[in-house]
Amino acid sequence: MTTRTTKQLLLVLSSYFKAFAADPDLFPICYPSNHRRMISW
């Protein structure tokens, strides 16, 4: 793996974790304790 692809992967991961921190309800499979929408009905 080259350094460029590693940096791209890190960028994708960081953006994914930012989105996860912003709205954990979007990821109920990854973080089951946060699927309040699925439990509410």
C-alpha positions in Angstrom: 0.0 0.0 0.0 1.3 3.4 -0.9 1.3 6.4 1.4 -1.3 8.1 -0.8 -3.9 5.4 -0.4 -3.3 5.3 3.3 -3.9 9.0 3.6 -7.1 8.6 1.6 -8.3 5.8 3.8 -7.6 7.9 6.9 -9.6 10.8 5.4 -12.6 8.5 4.7 -12.4 7.1 8.2 -12.2 10.5 9.8 -15.2 11.8 7.8 -17.2 8.7 8.7 -16.5 9.1 12.4 -17.4 12.8 12.1 -20.8 11.9 10.6 -21.2 9.2 13.3 -20.5 11.7 16.0 -22.9 14.2 14.5 -25.9 11.7 14.2 -25.3 8.2 15.7 -28.9 7.3 14.8 -27.7 6.9 11.2 -25.6 3.9 12.2 -27.9 1.7 14.3 -26.1 -1.5 13.2 -22.7 -0.2 14.3 -23.9 1.2 17.6 -27.0 -0.7 18.7 -27.6 1.2 21.9 -28.5 4.3 19.9 -31.3 3.0 17.7 -34.0 4.9 19.6 -36.0 5.3 16.4 -36.3 1.6 16.0 -37.3 1.0 19.6 -39.8 3.9 19.7 -42.4 2.3 17.5 
